[in-house]
Amino acid sequence: RGLMNPCPSPLNTKDVTFTVLVTDTGTPPLSSNVSLIMTIEDANDNAPVFGNSSYSLSVDENVGSGISLSPAIQATDVDCVASNLVY
């Protein structure tokens, strides 16, 4: 079974809140602040890694389409929330 989109978008995200404070150089110095919420999204920067370096299987030439192949080919991807990919 093949997965067309095994890593749903968006990948892992995290919200980080900052407080930005600005002050002028006047007399008296005046200041103001604002909260800034930044959403950090994980980039898809790691390739999937297969469980084995190679796979071997045989398929009869008269087998129709849509069959399941055995053994399943598995890979992991640290960028993917659902990191156990099976093909």
Biopython code that builds the backbone (N, CA, C, O; Angstrom):
import numpy as np
from Bio.PDB.StructureBuilder import StructureBuilder

atoms = [
    (1, "ARG", "N", (0.848, -1.169, 0.000)),
    (1, "ARG", "CA", (0.000, 0.000, 0.000)),
    (1, "ARG", "C", (0.887, 1.222, 0.000)),
    (1, "ARG", "O", (1.818, 1.313, 0.800)),
    (2, "GLY", "N", (0.624, 2.128, -0.850)),
    (2, "GLY", "CA", (1.437, 3.336, -0.949)),
    (2, "GLY", "C", (0.708, 4.504, -0.319)),
    (2, "GLY", "O", (-0.521, 4.571, -0.354)),
    (3, "LEU", "N", (1.455, 5.413, 0.248)),
    (3, "LEU", "CA", (0.885, 6.610, 0.850)),
    (3, "LEU", "C", (1.203, 7.788, -0.054)),
    (3, "LEU", "O", (2.371, 8.079, -0.314)),
    (4, "MET", "N", (0.169, 8.468, -0.534)),
    (4, "MET", "CA", (0.389, 9.582, -1.433)),
    (4, "MET", "C", (0.912, 10.811, -0.694)),
    (4, "MET", "O", (1.764, 11.530, -1.217)),
    (5, "ASN", "N", (0.407, 11.060, 0.524)),
    (5, "ASN", "CA", (0.825, 12.214, 1.309)),
    (5, "ASN", "C", (1.014, 11.771, 2.754)),
    (5, "ASN", "O", (0.170, 12.061, 3.602)),
    (6, "PRO", "N", (2.122, 11.065, 3.050)),
    (6, "PRO", "CA", (2.288, 10.498, 4.385)),
    (6, "PRO", "C", (2.520, 11.525, 5.473)),
    (6, "PRO", "O", (2.278, 11.226, 6.642)),
    (7, "CYS", "N", (2.976, 12.715, 5.143)),
    (7, "CYS", "CA", (3.215, 13.761, 6.133)),
    (7, "CYS", "C", (2.220, 14.886, 5.924)),
    (7, "CYS", "O", (2.419, 15.733, 5.053)),
    (8, "PRO", "N", (1.157, 14.909, 6.704)),
    (8, "PRO", "CA", (0.175, 15.977, 6.518)),
    (8, "PRO", "C", (0.778, 17.341, 6.817)),
    (8, "PRO", "O", (1.662, 17.457, 7.666)),
    (9, "SER", "N", (0.315, 18.354, 6.140)),
    (9, "SER", "CA", (0.770, 19.719, 6.378)),
    (9, "SER", "C", (-0.125, 20.367, 7.411)),
    (9, "SER", "O", (-1.309, 20.031, 7.434)),
    (10, "PRO", "N", (0.321, 21.244, 8.251)),
    (10, "PRO", "CA", (1.728, 21.592, 8.375)),
    (10, "PRO", "C", (2.487, 20.559, 9.186)),
    (10, "PRO", "O", (1.886, 19.752, 9.895)),
    (11, "LEU", "N", (3.796, 20.585, 9.083)),
    (11, "LEU", "CA", (4.625, 19.731, 9.905)),
    (11, "LEU", "C", (4.560, 20.266, 11.333)),
    (11, "LEU", "O", (3.723, 21.118, 11.632)),
    (12, "ASN", "N", (5.411, 19.792, 12.199)),
    (12, "ASN", "CA", (5.379, 20.234, 13.594)),
    (12, "ASN", "C", (5.464, 21.753, 13.676)),
    (12, "ASN", "O", (6.285, 22.370, 12.999)),
    (13, "THR", "N", (4.614, 22.353, 14.507)),
    (13, "THR", "CA", (4.642, 23.794, 14.714)),
    (13, "THR", "C", (4.697, 24.089, 16.210)),
    (13, "THR", "O", (4.276, 23.277, 17.035)),
    (14, "LYS", "N", (5.220, 25.258, 16.539)),
    (14, "LYS", "CA", (5.293, 25.693, 17.931)),
    (14, "LYS", "C", (5.123, 27.201, 17.956)),
    (14, "LYS", "O", (5.753, 27.913, 17.174)),
    (15, "ASP", "N", (4.273, 27.694, 18.854)),
    (15, "ASP", "CA", (4.096, 29.131, 19.037)),
    (15, "ASP", "C", (5.025, 29.624, 20.138)),
    (15, "ASP", "O", (5.097, 29.028, 21.212)),
    (16, "VAL", "N", (5.740, 30.721, 19.864)),
    (16, "VAL", "CA", (6.621, 31.356, 20.840)),
    (16, "VAL", "C", (6.152, 32.794, 20.991)),
    (16, "VAL", "O", (5.931, 33.486, 19.997)),
    (17, "THR", "N", (5.999, 33.250, 22.239)),
    (17, "THR", "CA", (5.534, 34.611, 22.508)),
    (17, "THR", "C", (6.698, 35.468, 22.990)),
    (17, "THR", "O", (7.422, 35.084, 23.908)),
    (18, "PHE", "N", (6.875, 36.639, 22.363)),
    (18, "PHE", "CA", (7.900, 37.602, 22.742)),
    (18, "PHE", "C", (7.210, 38.888, 23.183)),
    (18, "PHE", "O", (6.110, 39.201, 22.726)),
    (19, "THR", "N", (7.854, 39.621, 24.065)),
    (19, "THR", "CA", (7.419, 40.976, 24.378)),
    (19, "THR", "C", (8.472, 41.918, 23.817)),
    (19, "THR", "O", (9.643, 41.839, 24.191)),
    (20, "VAL", "N", (8.061, 42.813, 22.920)),
    (20, "VAL", "CA", (8.970, 43.777, 22.305)),
    (20, "VAL", "C", (8.783, 45.103, 23.020)),
    (20, "VAL", "O", (7.677, 45.639, 23.074)),
    (21, "LEU", "N", (9.874, 45.632, 23.571)),
    (21, "LEU", "CA", (9.855, 46.896, 24.298)),
    (21, "LEU", "C", (10.713, 47.904, 23.555)),
    (21, "LEU", "O", (11.881, 47.641, 23.269)),
    (22, "VAL", "N", (10.133, 49.062, 23.240)),
    (22, "VAL", "CA", (10.891, 50.144, 22.597)),
    (22, "VAL", "C", (10.880, 51.361, 23.518)),
    (22, "VAL", "O", (9.875, 51.681, 24.153)),
    (23, "THR", "N", (12.040, 52.030, 23.567)),
    (23, "THR", "CA", (12.190, 53.216, 24.416)),
    (23, "THR", "C", (12.866, 54.309, 23.600)),
    (23, "THR", "O", (13.830, 54.046, 22.881)),
    (24, "ASP", "N", (12.360, 55.536, 23.713)),
    (24, "ASP", "CA", (13.005, 56.637, 22.995)),
    (24, "ASP", "C", (14.064, 57.288, 23.885)),
    (24, "ASP", "O", (14.233, 56.916, 25.046)),
    (25, "THR", "N", (14.769, 58.262, 23.319)),
    (25, "THR", "CA", (15.849, 58.921, 24.061)),
    (25, "THR", "C", (15.438, 60.294, 24.574)),
    (25, "THR", "O", (16.292, 61.112, 24.914)),
    (26, "GLY", "N", (14.138, 60.549, 24.630)),
    (26, "GLY", "CA", (13.646, 61.842, 25.098)),
    (26, "GLY", "C", (13.782, 62.001, 26.611)),
    (26, "GLY", "O", (14.208, 61.084, 27.313)),
    (27, "THR", "N", (13.409, 63.194, 27.097)),
    (27, "THR", "CA", (13.420, 63.477, 28.525)),
    (27, "THR", "C", (12.012, 63.870, 28.921)),
    (27, "THR", "O", (11.542, 64.922, 28.487)),
    (28, "PRO", "N", (11.337, 63.108, 29.696)),
    (28, "PRO", "CA", (11.727, 61.790, 30.201)),
    (28, "PRO", "C", (11.610, 60.752, 29.086)),
    (28, "PRO", "O", (10.849, 60.956, 28.140)),
    (29, "PRO", "N", (12.358, 59.629, 29.179)),
    (29, "PRO", "CA", (12.245, 58.582, 28.160)),
    (29, "PRO", "C", (10.851, 57.944, 28.203)),
    (29, "PRO", "O", (10.340, 57.621, 29.275)),
    (30, "LEU", "N", (10.255, 57.769, 27.043)),
    (30, "LEU", "CA", (8.951, 57.117, 26.946)),
    (30, "LEU", "C", (9.137, 55.749, 26.304)),
    (30, "LEU", "O", (10.038, 55.544, 25.490)),
    (31, "SER", "N", (8.269, 54.818, 26.684)),
    (31, "SER", "CA", (8.400, 53.468, 26.133)),
    (31, "SER", "C", (7.025, 52.878, 25.873)),
    (31, "SER", "O", (6.007, 53.362, 26.368)),
    (32, "SER", "N", (7.031, 51.844, 25.099)),
    (32, "SER", "CA", (5.815, 51.110, 24.784)),
    (32, "SER", "C", (6.219, 49.664, 24.507)),
    (32, "SER", "O", (7.357, 49.387, 24.130)),
    (33, "ASN", "N", (5.264, 48.743, 24.700)),
    (33, "ASN", "CA", (5.572, 47.344, 24.398)),
    (33, "ASN", "C", (4.392, 46.700, 23.699)),
    (33, "ASN", "O", (3.261, 47.182, 23.756)),
    (34, "VAL", "N", (4.692, 45.604, 23.043)),
    (34, "VAL", "CA", (3.676, 44.836, 22.330)),
    (34, "VAL", "C", (4.065, 43.361, 22.411)),
    (34, "VAL", "O", (5.248, 43.022, 22.413)),
    (35, "SER", "N", (3.062, 42.492, 22.478)),
    (35, "SER", "CA", (3.321, 41.052, 22.449)),
    (35, "SER", "C", (3.368, 40.592, 21.001)),
    (35, "SER", "O", (2.551, 41.004, 20.178)),
    (36, "LEU", "N", (4.327, 39.741, 20.705)),
    (36, "LEU", "CA", (4.498, 39.200, 19.372)),
    (36, "LEU", "C", (4.437, 37.683, 19.487)),
    (36, "LEU", "O", (5.238, 37.076, 20.198)),
    (37, "ILE", "N", (3.485, 37.072, 18.785)),
    (37, "ILE", "CA", (3.373, 35.617, 18.770)),
    (37, "ILE", "C", (3.926, 35.133, 17.439)),
    (37, "ILE", "O", (3.419, 35.492, 16.376)),
    (38, "MET", "N", (4.977, 34.311, 17.508)),
    (38, "MET", "CA", (5.623, 33.792, 16.301)),
    (38, "MET", "C", (5.361, 32.290, 16.224)),
    (38, "MET", "O", (5.627, 31.554, 17.174)),
    (39, "THR", "N", (4.839, 31.847, 15.090)),
    (39, "THR", "CA", (4.629, 30.419, 14.854)),
    (39, "THR", "C", (5.829, 29.890, 14.096)),
    (39, "THR", "O", (6.121, 30.332, 12.985)),
    (40, "ILE", "N", (6.527, 28.936, 14.708)),
    (40, "ILE", "CA", (7.699, 28.332, 14.093)),
    (40, "ILE", "C", (7.280, 27.004, 13.497)),
    (40, "ILE", "O", (6.786, 26.129, 14.209)),
    (41, "GLU", "N", (7.472, 26.846, 12.195)),
    (41, "GLU", "CA", (7.120, 25.614, 11.495)),
    (41, "GLU", "C", (8.380, 24.834, 11.166)),
    (41, "GLU", "O", (9.370, 25.393, 10.693)),
    (42, "ASP", "N", (8.330, 23.554, 11.420)),
    (42, "ASP", "CA", (9.439, 22.675, 11.093)),
    (42, "ASP", "C", (9.545, 22.562, 9.578)),
    (42, "ASP", "O", (8.545, 22.356, 8.891)),
    (43, "ALA", "N", (10.751, 22.697, 9.069)),
    (43, "ALA", "CA", (10.971, 22.543, 7.631)),
    (43, "ALA", "C", (11.115, 21.072, 7.288)),
    (43, "ALA", "O", (11.556, 20.269, 8.110)),
    (44, "ASN", "N", (10.745, 20.736, 6.090)),
    (44, "ASN", "CA", (10.925, 19.368, 5.606)),
    (44, "ASN", "C", (12.362, 19.250, 5.104)),
    (44, "ASN", "O", (12.619, 19.279, 3.900)),
    (45, "ASP", "N", (13.301, 19.116, 6.058)),
    (45, "ASP", "CA", (14.714, 19.138, 5.705)),
    (45, "ASP", "C", (15.450, 17.820, 5.945)),
    (45, "ASP", "O", (16.675, 17.765, 5.832)),
    (46, "ASN", "N", (14.721, 16.775, 6.270)),
    (46, "ASN", "CA", (15.330, 15.457, 6.463)),
    (46, "ASN", "C", (14.671, 14.449, 5.521)),
    (46, "ASN", "O", (13.447, 14.384, 5.412)),
    (47, "ALA", "N", (15.495, 13.682, 4.858)),
    (47, "ALA", "CA", (14.978, 12.664, 3.938)),
    (47, "ALA", "C", (14.507, 11.443, 4.723)),
    (47, "ALA", "O", (15.048, 11.156, 5.791)),
    (48, "PRO", "N", (13.504, 10.716, 4.211)),
    (48, "PRO", "CA", (13.114, 9.458, 4.853)),
    (48, "PRO", "C", (14.285, 8.469, 4.840)),
    (48, "PRO", "O", (15.121, 8.486, 3.936)),
    (49, "VAL", "N", (14.324, 7.612, 5.859)),
    (49, "VAL", "CA", (15.374, 6.601, 5.974)),
    (49, "VAL", "C", (14.706, 5.233, 5.940)),
    (49, "VAL", "O", (13.814, 4.950, 6.739)),
    (50, "PHE", "N", (15.143, 4.386, 5.010)),
    (50, "PHE", "CA", (14.584, 3.041, 4.891)),
    (50, "PHE", "C", (15.130, 2.139, 5.983)),
    (50, "PHE", "O", (16.252, 2.329, 6.453)),
    (51, "GLY", "N", (14.324, 1.146, 6.391)),
    (51, "GLY", "CA", (14.729, 0.200, 7.415)),
    (51, "GLY", "C", (15.855, -0.716, 6.971)),
    (51, "GLY", "O", (16.671, -1.129, 7.796)),
    (52, "ASN", "N", (15.919, -1.044, 5.678)),
    (52, "ASN", "CA", (16.977, -1.889, 5.119)),
    (52, "ASN", "C", (17.653, -1.139, 3.984)),
    (52, "ASN", "O", (17.077, -0.221, 3.400)),
    (53, "SER", "N", (18.885, -1.542, 3.676)),
    (53, "SER", "CA", (19.595, -0.888, 2.573)),
    (53, "SER", "C", (19.097, -1.375, 1.216)),
    (53, "SER", "O", (19.268, -0.685, 0.212)),
    (54, "SER", "N", (18.476, -2.571, 1.175)),
    (54, "SER", "CA", (17.888, -3.069, -0.068)),
    (54, "SER", "C", (16.751, -4.032, 0.264)),
    (54, "SER", "O", (16.691, -4.593, 1.358)),
    (55, "TYR", "N", (15.860, -4.210, -0.696)),
    (55, "TYR", "CA", (14.713, -5.109, -0.552)),
    (55, "TYR", "C", (14.661, -5.989, -1.788)),
    (55, "TYR", "O", (15.041, -5.559, -2.877)),
    (56, "SER", "N", (14.195, -7.214, -1.625)),
    (56, "SER", "CA", (14.076, -8.125, -2.757)),
    (56, "SER", "C", (12.751, -8.861, -2.666)),
    (56, "SER", "O", (12.390, -9.356, -1.598)),
    (57, "LEU", "N", (12.027, -8.939, -3.764)),
    (57, "LEU", "CA", (10.773, -9.693, -3.816)),
    (57, "LEU", "C", (10.535, -10.142, -5.240)),
    (57, "LEU", "O", (11.097, -9.593, -6.187)),
    (58, "SER", "N", (9.696, -11.144, -5.375)),
    (58, "SER", "CA", (9.344, -11.678, -6.693)),
    (58, "SER", "C", (7.849, -11.528, -6.909)),
    (58, "SER", "O", (7.058, -11.706, -5.982)),
    (59, "VAL", "N", (7.464, -11.199, -8.136)),
    (59, "VAL", "CA", (6.060, -11.047, -8.499)),
    (59, "VAL", "C", (5.842, -11.816, -9.795)),
    (59, "VAL", "O", (6.579, -11.630, -10.763)),
    (60, "ASP", "N", (4.838, -12.673, -9.815)),
    (60, "ASP", "CA", (4.508, -13.397, -11.038)),
    (60, "ASP", "C", (4.058, -12.411, -12.114)),
    (60, "ASP", "O", (3.416, -11.406, -11.808)),
    (61, "GLU", "N", (4.390, -12.691, -13.357)),
    (61, "GLU", "CA", (4.086, -11.762, -14.440)),
    (61, "GLU", "C", (2.599, -11.626, -14.732)),
    (61, "GLU", "O", (2.192, -10.636, -15.340)),
    (62, "ASN", "N", (1.772, -12.588, -14.320)),
    (62, "ASN", "CA", (0.344, -12.521, -14.631)),
    (62, "ASN", "C", (-0.503, -12.026, -13.454)),
    (62, "ASN", "O", (-1.726, -12.162, -13.480)),
    (63, "VAL", "N", (0.119, -11.463, -12.441)),
    (63, "VAL", "CA", (-0.611, -10.942, -11.284)),
    (63, "VAL", "C", (-1.250, -9.610, -11.671)),
    (63, "VAL", "O", (-0.608, -8.766, -12.296)),
    (64, "GLY", "N", (-2.511, -9.427, -11.297)),
    (64, "GLY", "CA", (-3.219, -8.185, -11.610)),
    (64, "GLY", "C", (-2.767, -7.034, -10.725)),
    (64, "GLY", "O", (-1.978, -7.210, -9.796)),
    (65, "SER", "N", (-3.280, -5.869, -11.031)),
    (65, "SER", "CA", (-2.914, -4.687, -10.244)),
    (65, "SER", "C", (-3.678, -4.682, -8.918)),
    (65, "SER", "O", (-4.682, -5.377, -8.764)),
    (66, "GLY", "N", (-3.194, -3.901, -7.981)),
    (66, "GLY", "CA", (-3.859, -3.733, -6.694)),
    (66, "GLY", "C", (-3.524, -4.793, -5.661)),
    (66, "GLY", "O", (-4.207, -4.895, -4.641)),
    (67, "ILE", "N", (-2.500, -5.573, -5.900)),
    (67, "ILE", "CA", (-2.135, -6.607, -4.929)),
    (67, "ILE", "C", (-1.232, -6.012, -3.849)),
    (67, "ILE", "O", (-0.599, -4.979, -4.065)),
    (68, "SER", "N", (-1.174, -6.660, -2.694)),
    (68, "SER", "CA", (-0.242, -6.264, -1.645)),
    (68, "SER", "C", (1.055, -7.019, -1.821)),
    (68, "SER", "O", (1.062, -8.227, -2.055)),
    (69, "LEU", "N", (2.142, -6.302, -1.706)),
    (69, "LEU", "CA", (3.450, -6.923, -1.826)),
    (69, "LEU", "C", (3.993, -7.213, -0.438)),
    (69, "LEU", "O", (3.735, -6.473, 0.511)),
    (70, "SER", "N", (4.744, -8.295, -0.332)),
    (70, "SER", "CA", (5.334, -8.642, 0.944)),
    (70, "SER", "C", (6.797, -8.954, 0.690)),
    (70, "SER", "O", (7.076, -9.686, -0.260)),
    (71, "PRO", "N", (7.718, -8.477, 1.434)),
    (71, "PRO", "CA", (7.535, -7.737, 2.674)),
    (71, "PRO", "C", (7.199, -6.280, 2.400)),
    (71, "PRO", "O", (7.500, -5.746, 1.332)),
    (72, "ALA", "N", (6.565, -5.646, 3.391)),
    (72, "ALA", "CA", (6.293, -4.216, 3.285)),
    (72, "ALA", "C", (7.613, -3.460, 3.377)),
    (72, "ALA", "O", (8.533, -3.884, 4.076)),
    (73, "ILE", "N", (7.698, -2.360, 2.681)),
    (73, "ILE", "CA", (8.898, -1.524, 2.719)),
    (73, "ILE", "C", (8.612, -0.394, 3.687)),
    (73, "ILE", "O", (7.651, 0.355, 3.506)),
    (74, "GLN", "N", (9.438, -0.266, 4.712)),
    (74, "GLN", "CA", (9.206, 0.732, 5.749)),
    (74, "GLN", "C", (10.319, 1.772, 5.766)),
    (74, "GLN", "O", (11.480, 1.478, 5.478)),
    (75, "ALA", "N", (9.931, 2.996, 6.112)),
    (75, "ALA", "CA", (10.889, 4.087, 6.259)),
    (75, "ALA", "C", (10.428, 4.985, 7.402)),
    (75, "ALA", "O", (9.246, 5.015, 7.744)),
    (76, "THR", "N", (11.362, 5.704, 7.980)),
    (76, "THR", "CA", (11.023, 6.696, 9.009)),
    (76, "THR", "C", (11.485, 8.065, 8.524)),
    (76, "THR", "O", (12.444, 8.174, 7.761)),
    (77, "ASP", "N", (10.801, 9.095, 8.971)),
    (77, "ASP", "CA", (11.127, 10.469, 8.597)),
    (77, "ASP", "C", (10.960, 11.338, 9.828)),
    (77, "ASP", "O", (9.841, 11.501, 10.315)),
    (78, "VAL", "N", (12.050, 11.902, 10.347)),
    (78, "VAL", "CA", (11.976, 12.702, 11.569)),
    (78, "VAL", "C", (11.203, 14.002, 11.372)),
    (78, "VAL", "O", (10.803, 14.625, 12.356)),
    (79, "ASP", "N", (10.983, 14.429, 10.129)),
    (79, "ASP", "CA", (10.182, 15.623, 9.862)),
    (79, "ASP", "C", (8.691, 15.349, 9.925)),
    (79, "ASP", "O", (7.892, 16.281, 10.014)),
    (80, "CYS", "N", (8.314, 14.104, 9.882)),
    (80, "CYS", "CA", (6.912, 13.726, 9.761)),
    (80, "CYS", "C", (6.344, 13.358, 11.121)),
    (80, "CYS", "O", (6.941, 12.577, 11.863)),
    (81, "VAL", "N", (5.185, 13.925, 11.443)),
    (81, "VAL", "CA", (4.517, 13.597, 12.706)),
    (81, "VAL", "C", (4.178, 12.114, 12.747)),
    (81, "VAL", "O", (4.400, 11.455, 13.762)),
    (82, "ALA", "N", (3.641, 11.584, 11.651)),
    (82, "ALA", "CA", (3.353, 10.155, 11.541)),
    (82, "ALA", "C", (4.600, 9.512, 10.940)),
    (82, "ALA", "O", (4.642, 9.247, 9.738)),
    (83, "SER", "N", (5.628, 9.256, 11.778)),
    (83, "SER", "CA", (6.956, 8.949, 11.264)),
    (83, "SER", "C", (7.169, 7.496, 10.841)),
    (83, "SER", "O", (8.278, 7.158, 10.428)),
    (84, "ASN", "N", (6.181, 6.635, 10.921)),
    (84, "ASN", "CA", (6.365, 5.251, 10.482)),
    (84, "ASN", "C", (5.652, 5.079, 9.145)),
    (84, "ASN", "O", (4.449, 4.825, 9.102)),
    (85, "LEU", "N", (6.405, 5.219, 8.057)),
    (85, "LEU", "CA", (5.839, 5.147, 6.712)),
    (85, "LEU", "C", (5.925, 3.709, 6.220)),
    (85, "LEU", "O", (6.964, 3.066, 6.368)),
    (86, "VAL", "N", (4.845, 3.200, 5.638)),
    (86, "VAL", "CA", (4.841, 1.833, 5.116)),
    (86, "VAL", "C", (4.377, 1.878, 3.673)),
    (86, "VAL", "O", (3.345, 2.477, 3.370)),
    (87, "TYR", "N", (5.139, 1.244, 2.772)),
    (87, "TYR", "CA", (4.782, 1.165, 1.361)),
    (87, "TYR", "C", (4.635, -0.279, 0.959)),
    (87, "TYR", "O", (4.336, -0.570, -0.198)),
]
sb = StructureBuilder()
sb.init_structure("model")
sb.init_model(0)
sb.init_chain("A")
sb.init_seg("    ")
for serial, (resi, resn, name, xyz) in enumerate(atoms, 1):
    if name == "N":
        sb.init_residue(resn, " ", resi, " ")
    sb.init_atom(name, np.array(xyz, "f"), 0.0, 1.0, " ", f" {name:<3s}", serial, name[0])
structure = sb.get_structure()
